[in-house]
């Protein structure tokens, strides 16, 4: 049963990490029904949820390899790729600092259903409002993101430290508000996820160590494989989806899910 739970959690992580619907929020909710903690200890359960983000990052690198690897395609490609990574580094800095300073406080006070539900609803309203007002892009290529725009996106990514907000939603919305087209916003969000999630996983390893049992390593291996496959599929889906659709559907989904969770909590005591 514990391996089945690990598969379910890994599927949820992979499918939701790059969609603007909050992977952390979904994991907090789904874990209530498919826990790892009962059999494996609370520290491992939290470590598992963070560490299976790493194969999701590998999925980004594999999917966008030709865009992310600066070598082997000429001087112009190398210069553009290095410039892109420098902007990603600028965007990464604000959340890295705040996450390091306030990680423990956030984990102890906000990692439960009500804050997640409120953030889901609020993010859904913002997504719908952004699409409803009409979005006029001033640039369509991720290579046109300036340092100033990158820093602005990074500041907005800090909102995702609040569980349920969604890192991808915060960065995609931020990029669009700062002039990016949907595809450029989504791509920059994917690229920014690489250092952000590596940093979060490293912080988890430092805090919890790697003293896992054989079964725990097996759970991590299984979860990693599932997370990679589902994350790759989610990336491919989103890049196709945004070519013809807006983010309104994701906003509606967030509001409905958040409303159900709030109803369950306040009416049924869940």
N, C-alpha and C positions, 0 to 999 in steps of 0.2 A: 504493500500500500504506500509506503514511504517513497518508493521510486515513481509510482504513479503521480503522487503529489508533486514530486520534483519536475516531472514532465509537464504537468499542468502549469506550474509556476513559470517554467522556462518558455512555454508557448505564449503565455501572457506577456512576459518580458519582451520577447522577440517581436511580437505583433504590435505592442503599444509603445515601445521605446522611441520610435521615430515618427509616429503619428501624433498629432496635437491633442492627445486625450489623457496623458499622464500615465506613464508606466508605474511610477511609485504609488500613485493613488490606486491603480488597479491591483497591484500586488498586495497592498495593505488590505484591500477588501477581499480579494480572492483567498488570501492566506487564512482567513477566518474559517474557510471551508476545506482548504487543502494545506494544513499546517505541516511544517517540518519540525517545529520546535518540540512537540510532544515526545518525539522519538530521538531527536538529535541534539537538543539543547538550544536555548534561545540565542546564544551567540552564533551558532552555526547557521540558524535560520536567517538571521540578518546578513551574515557574511555571504551566504548563498545568493540572496537576492541582489547584492551588489556585484559579486564576482561574475555572475552570468551576464552582466553587462559587457564584459570584455569580449566575448565572442560576437556580440552584437556590433561592437566597434570593428572587429575583424571583418564583419559583413560590409560595413561602410567602405573600408579600405579595399576590399576585393571588388566591390561594385564600381567604385570610382578610381580604381588603381591608375588608369592612364591619366587622370586629372590630378592625382595627389602625388605621384612619384615624379620628382623634378628631373631625373636623369634619363638619358638615352633617346631624347626626342629633339635635340637641338638647343641652341643657346636661348632662343626666344621662349620656348616652352619652359626651360629651367628658370628663367628670370620671372616669368609670370607665376609659376608655381611657388617659388620662394617668396614672392611678394604676397601671394595669397596666404601662405602659412604665417607670414609676419602679421598680417591682419587678424588671422585666427588667434595668434598669441595675444594680441592686444585685447580681443574680445574675451578671451579666457581669463584674464587677470582678475577682474572684479569678483566674479563668482568664486574663483579659487581662494581669494583672500577671505571673503565672508564665510565661505563654506568651512575653511580651516578654523576660523574663530568661533563659529556658532553651531557647528555640526552637532555637538552633544546636546545643546539646549533644544535645538529643533527636533532631534530624535526623541528626546524624553518628553516633550510637551505637545508636539503636533502630530505625531505619527499614529493617529487614530481616525475613526470614520467621519466624525463631524467636520473637522477642519478640511479633510480631503473633499467631502461633499460640497462644502461651501466654495472651495477653490475650483472644483469642477464646474459648478454653476456659473461662477463669476467669469471664468475663462471662456465658457460657452457663449455668454452674453457678449463678451468683447469680440470673439470671432465673428458672430453674426452681425454685430454693429459695424465692424470693419468692412465686411462684405456689403452690407446694406448701404453704407454711405458711398460706395463706389471707390475703387482703388485705382489710382493713376500712377503707374510705375515710371520712375525717371531713369532707371537702368535695368537691363534684363540679364546681364552677365554677372556671375559671382566674382569675376575678376575686376569688376568696376566698384566693388565695395571699398570705400576710402577708409583711412585710419580713424577718422572721426565717426563715420558710420559704424565701423567695427566696434569702437568703444561704446557707442550708444547701444548696440545690440548686446554687448557684454553686460552693461548695466541692467538692461531689461532681463537678461538671463538670471540675474540675482533673484528675481521674483520666483523663479522655479525652486528656490530653496524651501519655499513653503509647499509642503506635500499636497499633491493634487493639482498644482498649477500647470505642470508639464513643461519640461525644459524645451522641448521642440516647439510647443505652442508659444512660449515666451519669446524665443528667438525668431521664429517665423513671423509672428505678429510684429515684433520689434523691427525686423528687417523691412517688412512691408510698410510700416509706418514711416520708416526712414527712406523710402523710395524704391525698394527692391521689387521686382516682379515676383510672381509666385515661385517660379522655378529657381530663380537666384536666391530667394529667401530660404527655400527648402534645402538647396544645396549647401548654403553657408551654415545652416543649422546642422546638417549632417557632418560637415567638416569640423565645426566647433565641438561637436559631441566627442570627437576623438580625444583631445587632451582633457576635456571635462570629465569624461567617464573613466579614463585612465587614472586621473587624479583621485576620483572618488573611490575607485577600487584599491589604489595604493594606500589611501588613508584607512580604509577598512582593514587591510592586511596589517598595517602598523598597529592598529588598535586591538585586533583580535588574533594576530599571528597566523601561522600556517600549521598549527599542531592538530591537523584533522586526522580522524581515524580512517582506516581503509574504506569503510562504507561511505564516509563523508566525501572522500576523494572520488569514489565511484559516482555518487550523486552529482558532484560538481562536473565530472566528465560528461555524464548523460545530459545534465542541464545545459552545459556549454554547447554540445552538438545540436540540441533542439533549439536553443536560443539563436545560434548562428543561422540555421536554416530558415526559421520563421522571420528573423530580422531582415535577412536578404530578400525574402518574399515581400515583406512590408515596404522596404525601400523601393523595390521595383514597382509595387502597386502605387505608392504615393507619387512617384515621378510620372507615371502614366495618368493617374487620376487628375493631377493638377493641370494637365494640359487641356482638359475639357470641363473641369468642375471647379467650383469655389470651395472654401472651407466651411460653408454654412452647415453642411451635413454633420461635420464633426462638432460644430457648436451645438446643434440640436441634440446630438448624442450625449454630450457632456451634461447638458441641462437635465435631460431625462434621467440619466444615471444618478446625478447628484440629487435630484428630487426624490428618487426612489430610496436612496440611502438615508436622506433626512427623514422621510416618512417612516421608514423602518425603525429609525432610532427614536424619534419623538413619539410616535404613535404605538409602536409595538415593542419598544424598549430593546431593540437589537443592538 
